[in-house]
Structure formats: structure tokens, C-alpha cells
């Protein structure tokens, strides 16, 4: 399946996001510095990030907001994640990309301090393939997990794993999940392992009622009772 990769760089949206991230002690949006494009060393000194190959395999999308300051030599300093996409590989690629940017050397302290925002919007353009459907009643019974919710992302913060565990996988022969992986997001290893065991027990079928090119990739949340 050929889908066009779009990595949007959203400056205004990023400024708003900085103000909305809780527990970050950010200034109001009106006081948040915009991305300092005019301070770049040259027009090509802040290239777009490379889309991680693993993310393409699973058709992962989302948006990542980061912030940074500028060092005396023009290199990026204090790059940090403000709001994640839900997928660490996309967030890490965004941080690598902003760290590679180069600004003018010798800027005064006020110009360098920031913190400056940048939001990367990871989007696949074009029609998505028809994903497999969960076979009803195929997942083993679990005291903690009850169902798989396809397409659900974001962080799970409910205590005891009630918010679920974010997973990605491919559906292989016989509807069996393969290449199953989880986004731990600080959750207990035992909880994540149980979620992976749960999704491996499930079986999936082709969605015969939906026309179009097929996809073998699925992502979503293993949700609790």
C-alpha cells in the first residue's frame, strides 16, 4: 500500500500546546515565544525528521510537541518532550530532529532562552487499508483485561491499568497477532506483559464487508474491565 508521508510542522499550534501541558509551569499562550525561524543559521538548517521505518510498518500517526532553547554556539539545548504522540518512536524522532537544528551563533541570552515550541504532526495521506476485525469471543478471559479497542491512543493514567495498555501488532496467517509490541508509558512490566499475552490470545478476520486494499497492521488499546 502506497501512502504519502506528511510531517507537518505546526508553529502556532505548538505555542498553544505548550500552555496547555499540565504541571509544566508554562507561560500563557500569548507569552509563549514562537518558533524562531528568523534565528536559524540558514534556510536548510532545521530539516524535517525521518519517519521511523517501524512506525511506517504499523501505520502509526500522531503529533509530538517539544520545546528547546538555543546554546551560545547555535546548537539546540534543553530539548524536551511536552506532549507525546502516544508512540515513543515518533516522539524520539521528533526530539532527534529538533536537536539537529542549528541557529545563529552568538545570540544574546534573551534570544537564546526560549523555551521555543515545535509541534510535529505525523500523518499518512491517502486511503488507509481495511484493517482486520477482532473475532468475537476469541480473546482468552482475563481478570484484568476485557477487550481490544482499535485506534485508541494517548496515555493511560488510570490506576491499576484500568486505562489499558497501548499496543501495536500485525495480523498473520490464521488471524494470529504477530510482532506484538506495547508502549509501556511507565506502566508496570507485569501489567504490560499481561496485556501482550491477552492480545496474543485474540484472533482476527478479514473485514469482507468493506471493499478496498487490505492492511495487516493494527494498533489500539487493550482495555480493562
C-alpha positions as CSV (number, residue, x, y, z in Angstrom):
1,X,0.0,0.0,0.0
2,X,1.5,3.3,-1.1
3,X,0.6,6.2,1.2
4,X,2.2,9.6,1.1
5,X,4.1,10.7,4.3
6,X,3.3,14.1,5.6
7,X,5.3,15.6,8.5
8,X,3.6,18.9,9.4
9,X,5.5,21.4,11.4
10,X,2.9,23.4,13.3
11,X,4.3,26.5,15.0
12,X,1.1,28.3,16.1
13,X,-0.5,25.1,17.4
14,X,2.7,24.2,19.2
15,X,2.6,27.5,21.1
16,X,-0.9,26.8,22.4
17,X,0.1,23.2,23.3
18,X,2.9,24.5,25.5
19,X,0.5,26.5,27.6
20,X,-1.9,23.5,27.9
21,X,0.5,20.9,29.1
22,X,-0.2,20.4,32.8
23,X,2.5,20.6,35.5
24,X,5.0,22.2,33.2
25,X,4.6,25.7,34.6
26,X,4.4,27.1,31.1
27,X,3.6,30.8,30.4
28,X,0.2,31.6,28.8
29,X,0.0,31.1,25.1
30,X,0.2,34.8,24.4
31,X,3.5,34.9,26.2
32,X,5.0,31.8,24.7
33,X,7.7,32.6,22.1
34,X,7.0,31.5,18.6
35,X,9.5,29.1,16.8
36,X,12.5,31.4,16.0
37,X,12.7,30.7,12.3
38,X,14.5,34.1,11.8
39,X,17.3,32.9,14.1
40,X,18.1,29.8,12.0
41,X,21.7,29.6,10.7
42,X,20.3,29.2,7.2
43,X,17.1,28.1,5.4
44,X,18.0,24.4,5.5
45,X,19.4,24.2,9.0
46,X,16.3,22.6,10.5
47,X,15.3,19.7,8.3
48,X,12.2,17.6,8.8
49,X,12.7,14.3,10.8
50,X,13.0,11.0,9.1
51,X,9.9,8.9,9.5
52,X,10.8,5.8,11.5
53,X,10.6,2.7,9.4
54,X,9.0,0.7,12.3
55,X,6.3,3.4,12.5
56,X,5.5,3.0,8.8
57,X,5.2,-0.7,9.2
58,X,2.4,-0.2,11.8
59,X,0.9,2.9,10.1
60,X,1.4,4.9,13.3
61,X,0.3,8.5,13.3
62,X,0.0,11.3,15.8
63,X,1.5,14.6,16.9
64,X,4.5,15.4,19.1
65,X,5.1,18.7,20.8
66,X,8.6,19.6,22.0
67,X,10.4,22.7,23.4
68,X,14.0,23.8,23.3
69,X,16.5,26.6,24.0
70,X,19.5,27.7,21.9
71,X,23.1,27.5,23.0
72,X,25.7,30.2,22.6
73,X,27.1,28.3,19.6
74,X,23.7,28.0,17.9
75,X,23.1,24.3,18.8
76,X,19.8,23.3,20.4
77,X,19.9,22.9,24.2
78,X,17.3,21.6,26.7
79,X,15.2,19.8,24.2
80,X,12.3,18.0,25.9
81,X,9.0,16.4,25.2
82,X,6.0,18.4,26.2
83,X,3.2,16.3,24.7
84,X,3.7,12.9,23.2
85,X,2.0,11.3,20.2
86,X,1.4,8.1,22.2
87,X,4.2,6.4,20.2
88,X,7.7,6.6,21.6
89,X,9.4,6.1,18.2
90,X,7.7,9.1,16.8
91,X,8.5,11.2,19.8
92,X,12.1,10.2,19.8
93,X,12.4,11.0,16.1
94,X,10.9,14.5,16.8
95,X,13.5,15.1,19.6
96,X,16.3,13.9,17.3
97,X,15.1,16.3,14.6
98,X,14.9,19.4,16.8
99,X,18.3,18.5,18.3
100,X,19.8,18.6,14.8
101,X,18.6,22.1,14.1
102,X,21.3,24.9,14.0
103,X,20.7,28.5,14.8
104,X,23.0,31.6,14.5
105,X,25.9,31.6,16.9
106,X,26.5,34.4,19.4
107,X,22.8,35.3,20.0
108,X,22.2,37.2,23.2
109,X,20.8,35.4,26.3
110,X,17.3,36.7,25.8
111,X,17.1,35.4,22.3
112,X,18.5,32.0,23.2
113,X,16.5,31.3,26.3
114,X,13.0,30.4,24.9
115,X,11.7,27.9,25.6
116,X,10.7,27.7,22.0
117,X,7.9,25.3,20.9
118,X,7.7,23.0,17.9
119,X,4.9,20.5,17.0
120,X,5.4,17.7,14.5
121,X,2.2,16.3,13.0
122,X,2.9,12.7,11.8
123,X,0.2,12.0,9.2
124,X,-0.2,9.4,6.4
125,X,-2.1,10.8,3.5
126,X,-4.4,8.7,1.3
127,X,-6.8,5.9,2.0
128,X,-5.9,3.6,4.9
129,X,-6.1,-0.1,4.2
130,X,-9.0,-2.1,5.5
131,X,-7.9,-3.4,8.9
132,X,-8.8,-6.9,10.2
133,X,-11.6,-7.2,12.7
134,X,-11.5,-8.9,16.1
135,X,-13.1,-12.3,16.0
136,X,-15.9,-12.2,18.6
137,X,-15.2,-14.2,21.7
138,X,-11.7,-15.2,20.6
139,X,-9.7,-13.5,23.4
140,X,-9.0,-15.5,26.5
141,X,-10.7,-14.5,29.7
142,X,-8.6,-12.2,31.9
143,X,-9.1,-10.8,35.4
144,X,-7.7,-7.5,34.3
145,X,-8.4,-7.0,30.6
146,X,-11.7,-7.3,28.8
147,X,-11.3,-6.1,25.2
148,X,-9.2,-4.6,22.5
149,X,-10.1,-1.1,21.3
150,X,-8.6,-0.4,17.8
151,X,-7.3,3.0,17.0
152,X,-7.3,4.2,20.6
153,X,-4.1,6.1,21.5
154,X,-3.0,8.6,24.2
155,X,-1.6,7.9,27.6
156,X,-3.2,5.6,30.1
157,X,-3.1,7.1,33.6
158,X,-5.9,5.2,35.4
159,X,-4.6,3.3,38.4
160,X,-4.2,-0.4,38.2
161,X,-4.1,-0.5,34.5
162,X,-7.8,0.4,34.2
163,X,-6.9,2.9,31.4
164,X,-5.4,0.0,29.4
165,X,-2.2,-0.6,27.6
166,X,-1.4,0.7,24.1
167,X,-0.3,-2.0,21.7
168,X,0.6,-2.4,18.0
169,X,0.8,-5.6,16.0
170,X,0.5,-7.3,12.6
171,X,-2.1,-9.9,11.8
172,X,-0.6,-13.0,10.3
173,X,-1.9,-16.3,8.9
174,X,-5.0,-17.6,10.6
175,X,-5.7,-14.2,12.1
176,X,-2.9,-14.7,14.7
177,X,-1.3,-11.4,16.0
178,X,2.5,-11.2,15.3
179,X,5.2,-8.6,16.0
180,X,3.2,-7.6,19.0
181,X,4.7,-4.7,21.0
182,X,3.5,-2.3,23.7
183,X,4.0,1.3,24.7
184,X,4.7,0.9,28.4
185,X,4.4,4.6,29.2
186,X,5.8,4.0,32.7
187,X,3.3,1.2,33.4
188,X,4.4,-1.9,35.5
189,X,6.2,-4.6,33.4
190,X,3.9,-7.2,34.8
191,X,0.8,-5.3,33.6
192,X,2.3,-4.7,30.1
193,X,3.2,-8.4,29.9
194,X,-0.3,-9.4,30.8
195,X,-1.7,-7.1,28.1
196,X,0.6,-8.6,25.5
197,X,-0.4,-12.1,26.5
198,X,-4.1,-11.1,26.2
199,X,-3.8,-9.6,22.7
200,X,-1.7,-12.7,21.5
201,X,-4.7,-14.9,22.5
202,X,-7.1,-12.9,20.3
203,X,-7.9,-13.8,16.6
204,X,-8.7,-11.5,13.8
205,X,-10.6,-11.9,10.5
206,X,-10.7,-10.1,7.2
207,X,-13.4,-7.5,7.0
208,X,-15.2,-8.9,4.0
209,X,-17.9,-6.3,4.1
210,X,-15.5,-3.4,3.4
211,X,-14.0,-3.0,-0.1
212,X,-10.5,-1.8,-0.7
213,X,-6.9,-2.7,-0.2
214,X,-6.2,-4.8,2.9
215,X,-3.9,-3.9,5.8
216,X,-2.3,-6.3,8.2
217,X,-1.4,-3.7,10.8
218,X,-3.4,-2.8,13.9
219,X,-2.9,-0.6,16.9
220,X,-5.1,0.3,19.8
221,X,-5.6,-0.2,23.5
222,X,-6.0,-3.4,25.5
223,X,-8.7,-2.1,27.9
224,X,-9.6,-3.2,31.4
225,X,-12.9,-4.2,32.8
